[in-house]
Amino acid sequence: MSSLSLTGAGVRDAGASDLSAVRRVLLAAYQEYAATLPPAVFGRYLNDILDVEGRAGVGEVLVAERGGRVVGTVTYYPDASLEGLGWPAGWAGLRALGVDPGARGLGMGRALLAACLERAEAAGAPVLCLHTAEFMTAAVAIYEQAGFRRDPAYDFDAAGGLALGGMRPVPILAYRLDLTGRLPGARVGEVVENPVTGSAGSRRSRRPRPTATCWSPTCTCAPAGGWPASTSIRSPVRRSRWFGASWRCAAAGGT
């Protein structure tokens, strides 16, 4: 399975010949945390992240290419319980998302995240979950912008999990995205058309919302599927965020 994002990043399943490039990307991506974590913790953590073959045995290693070069990777788990980190069976999960520092800012991380989300939805998983840490600020921002929310019940201490006595705690934070009842529609980053103006825009969020904004001074919007309609008043008229082709919008008083 492969896809092409608006960033020009081709996301596909990794083959055996890609694994050395995957390790190269992960080493470059995670090396920055060496100064943040205690050396004993970082060494074991990095070894785990670089164990691509081990993850490939139970998950699906994906790569993002740009210009024919692997610049990003993530491992998608159809069954997150196989990560061995306490997730419930039946949830989908992802681990070891990394982007080469030289390719950051180009949307590679979002393209990889979107590929995992697409697979989870296609499989009918109720939840897509992941672990991250507070010091991974760029990753946390991407996850939260995509609609992931904290689930502290699945947090753990990396130092304690490695049985490293006397180490300060290293909190690992659990995030989840509930997929049941999500509004169907365009994928994150996909170009969609506003039904009011006909103008094209890029979908910025996949989270279902009971209200939306239109590109009219006053409009009523409701998504397909029965969420309550709402009225939005904007003056002067200006372009505002719009959330996909499944929204039906009309000027106030219209049909």
C-alpha positions as CSV (number, residue, x, y, z in Angstrom):
1,M,0.0,0.0,0.0
2,S,1.4,3.4,-0.9
3,S,0.1,7.0,-1.0
4,L,1.3,10.4,-2.1
5,S,0.7,13.4,0.2
6,L,0.5,17.1,-0.8
7,T,4.1,17.5,0.4
8,G,5.4,15.3,-2.3
9,A,6.2,12.6,0.2
10,G,5.5,9.1,-1.1
11,V,4.6,6.8,1.8
12,R,4.9,3.1,1.3
13,D,5.7,-0.2,3.0
14,A,9.4,-0.7,3.7
15,G,11.1,-3.6,2.0
16,A,14.1,-5.5,3.2
17,S,16.4,-3.3,1.2
18,D,15.1,-0.2,3.1
19,L,15.9,-1.3,6.6
20,S,19.4,0.2,6.7
21,A,18.0,3.5,5.5
22,V,15.3,3.3,8.2
23,R,17.9,2.9,10.9
24,R,19.9,5.8,9.5
25,V,16.8,8.0,9.6
26,L,15.9,6.9,13.2
27,L,19.5,7.4,14.4
28,A,19.6,10.9,13.0
29,A,16.1,11.7,14.3
30,Y,16.5,10.5,17.9
31,Q,20.1,11.4,18.5
32,E,19.0,14.9,19.6
33,Y,17.5,13.4,22.8
34,A,20.9,12.2,24.0
35,A,21.3,15.4,26.0
36,T,17.8,15.2,27.5
37,L,17.8,11.6,28.8
38,P,20.1,10.0,31.3
39,P,22.8,8.1,29.3
40,A,21.8,4.7,30.6
41,V,18.2,5.3,29.6
42,F,19.0,6.8,26.2
43,G,21.3,4.0,25.2
44,R,18.7,1.3,25.8
45,Y,15.9,3.5,24.3
46,L,17.9,4.1,21.2
47,N,18.7,0.4,20.8
48,D,15.0,-0.4,21.0
49,I,14.2,2.3,18.4
50,L,16.8,0.9,16.0
51,D,15.5,-2.6,16.3
52,V,13.6,-2.3,13.0
53,E,13.7,-6.0,12.3
54,G,12.1,-6.8,15.6
55,R,9.2,-4.4,14.9
56,A,8.8,-5.6,11.4
57,G,8.0,-9.1,12.7
58,V,4.7,-7.9,14.4
59,G,4.1,-4.5,12.8
60,E,4.3,-2.8,9.4
61,V,7.3,-0.6,8.8
62,L,6.5,2.4,6.6
63,V,8.8,4.8,4.9
64,A,8.4,8.3,3.4
65,E,10.4,9.1,0.3
66,R,11.3,12.4,-1.2
67,G,13.3,12.5,-4.4
68,G,13.8,8.7,-4.3
69,R,15.4,8.9,-0.8
70,V,14.0,7.5,2.4
71,V,13.6,10.5,4.8
72,G,11.0,9.3,7.3
73,T,9.6,6.2,8.9
74,V,7.0,4.9,11.3
75,T,5.9,1.4,12.4
76,Y,2.2,0.8,12.3
77,Y,0.7,-1.9,14.5
78,P,-2.7,-3.4,13.4
79,D,-2.9,-4.7,17.0
80,A,-1.3,-2.3,19.4
81,S,-1.2,-4.9,22.2
82,L,1.7,-6.5,20.2
83,E,3.9,-3.5,21.1
84,G,4.2,-4.9,24.6
85,L,3.5,-1.6,26.2
86,G,0.1,-2.3,27.7
87,W,-2.3,-1.3,25.0
88,P,-5.6,-3.2,24.7
89,A,-5.9,-5.8,22.1
90,G,-7.9,-4.6,19.1
91,W,-6.6,-1.0,19.1
92,A,-4.2,0.1,16.3
93,G,-1.0,1.7,17.3
94,L,2.2,3.4,15.9
95,R,5.7,3.6,17.2
96,A,9.1,5.0,16.2
97,L,8.0,7.8,14.0
98,G,11.1,9.7,12.8
99,V,12.1,12.2,10.1
100,D,15.6,13.0,9.0
101,P,16.5,16.4,10.4
102,G,17.3,17.6,6.9
103,A,13.8,16.9,5.7
104,R,11.8,18.4,8.6
105,G,9.3,21.1,8.0
106,L,8.1,19.5,4.8
107,G,5.2,17.6,6.2
108,M,6.8,14.2,6.3
109,G,5.7,13.4,9.8
110,R,2.2,14.3,9.1
111,A,2.2,12.2,5.9
112,L,3.4,9.2,7.9
113,L,0.8,9.8,10.6
114,A,-1.9,10.1,8.0
115,A,-0.9,6.8,6.5
116,C,-1.2,5.1,9.9
117,L,-4.6,6.7,10.4
118,E,-5.8,5.6,7.0
119,R,-4.8,2.0,7.7
120,A,-6.5,2.0,11.2
121,E,-9.7,3.3,9.7
122,A,-9.7,0.8,6.9
123,A,-9.2,-2.0,9.4
124,G,-12.1,-0.7,11.5
125,A,-9.9,-0.2,14.6
126,P,-11.8,1.7,17.4
127,V,-8.7,3.6,18.5
128,L,-5.3,4.6,17.1
129,C,-2.8,5.0,20.0
130,L,0.8,6.0,20.5
131,H,3.4,6.9,23.2
132,T,5.6,10.0,23.2
133,A,7.3,12.3,25.7
134,E,7.0,15.9,26.8
135,F,10.5,16.7,25.5
136,M,9.4,15.5,22.0
137,T,7.7,18.9,21.5
138,A,7.5,18.8,17.7
139,A,5.9,15.3,17.7
140,V,3.5,16.2,20.4
141,A,2.3,19.2,18.4
142,I,1.7,17.1,15.3
143,Y,-0.3,14.5,17.3
144,E,-2.4,17.1,19.1
145,Q,-3.1,18.9,15.9
146,A,-4.3,15.7,14.4
147,G,-6.8,15.2,17.2
148,F,-4.9,12.9,19.6
149,R,-5.7,13.3,23.2
150,R,-4.0,12.2,26.4
151,D,-4.8,8.8,28.0
152,P,-2.8,8.8,31.3
153,A,-4.0,5.2,32.1
154,Y,-1.4,3.9,29.7
155,D,1.5,6.2,30.7
156,F,4.7,4.5,32.0
157,D,8.1,5.4,33.4
158,A,10.9,4.5,30.9
159,A,13.5,4.3,33.6
160,G,11.4,2.0,35.8
161,G,10.5,-0.2,32.8
162,L,14.2,-0.7,32.1
163,A,14.8,-1.7,35.7
164,L,17.4,1.1,36.2
165,G,17.4,1.7,39.9
166,G,18.3,5.2,41.2
167,M,17.4,6.9,37.9
168,R,15.1,9.9,37.8
169,P,11.7,9.0,36.3
170,V,11.3,9.5,32.5
171,P,7.6,9.8,31.9
172,I,6.3,8.3,28.7
173,L,2.9,9.8,27.8
174,A,0.0,7.9,26.2
175,Y,-2.1,9.5,23.5
176,R,-5.2,8.1,21.7
177,L,-7.4,9.1,18.8
178,D,-10.9,7.6,19.0
179,L,-12.0,6.5,15.5
180,T,-15.5,5.1,16.3
181,G,-18.2,7.6,15.1
182,R,-15.6,9.8,13.3
183,L,-17.0,11.9,10.5
184,P,-16.1,10.4,7.1
185,G,-14.5,12.7,4.6
186,A,-11.3,14.0,3.2
187,R,-8.0,12.9,4.6
188,V,-5.7,15.2,6.4
189,G,-3.9,17.4,3.8
190,E,-6.2,16.4,1.0
191,V,-7.5,19.1,-1.3
192,V,-11.3,19.6,-0.9
193,E,-13.8,21.9,-2.4
194,N,-16.0,24.4,-0.4
195,P,-19.6,23.8,-1.3
196,V,-20.5,27.5,-0.8
197,T,-17.8,29.1,-2.9
198,G,-16.3,26.3,-5.0
199,S,-12.9,27.3,-3.8
200,A,-10.3,24.6,-3.0
201,G,-8.7,24.2,0.4
202,S,-6.7,21.7,2.4
203,R,-8.3,19.8,5.2
204,R,-6.5,20.6,8.4
205,S,-8.2,18.3,10.9
206,R,-9.9,14.9,10.9
207,R,-11.7,15.4,14.2
208,P,-15.5,15.4,14.0
209,R,-16.9,18.7,14.9
210,P,-20.5,19.6,15.7
211,T,-20.0,23.1,14.3
212,A,-17.9,24.6,11.4
213,T,-17.1,27.8,9.7
214,C,-18.2,28.9,6.3
215,W,-16.8,31.4,3.8
216,S,-20.0,33.6,4.1
217,P,-20.8,36.5,6.5
218,T,-23.6,34.4,8.0
219,C,-24.0,30.7,7.4
220,T,-25.5,27.5,8.8
221,C,-23.3,24.4,8.6
222,A,-24.0,20.8,9.5
223,P,-22.0,17.7,8.6
224,A,-23.6,14.7,6.9
225,G,-24.7,12.3,9.5
226,G,-26.9,14.3,11.8
227,W,-24.7,16.5,14.0
228,P,-26.6,19.6,15.1
229,A,-26.4,22.6,12.8
230,S,-25.0,25.9,14.1
231,T,-24.9,29.5,12.9
232,S,-21.7,31.4,12.5
233,I,-21.6,35.2,12.0
234,R,-18.4,36.7,10.6
235,S,-17.9,40.3,9.6
236,P,-16.2,41.3,7.5
237,V,-16.3,38.3,5.2
238,R,-12.9,36.5,5.3
239,R,-11.6,33.2,4.5
240,S,-11.8,30.8,7.4
241,R,-11.0,27.2,8.2
242,W,-13.3,24.7,6.6
243,F,-13.4,21.0,7.4
244,G,-14.1,18.9,4.4
245,A,-16.6,17.8,1.7
246,S,-19.1,16.3,4.1
247,W,-20.1,19.6,5.5
248,R,-23.3,21.1,4.0
249,C,-23.2,24.9,4.3
250,A,-25.6,27.5,3.1
251,A,-26.1,31.2,3.7
252,A,-28.4,32.0,6.6
253,G,-32.0,31.8,5.6
254,G,-31.1,29.6,2.6
255,T,-31.9,26.0,2.0
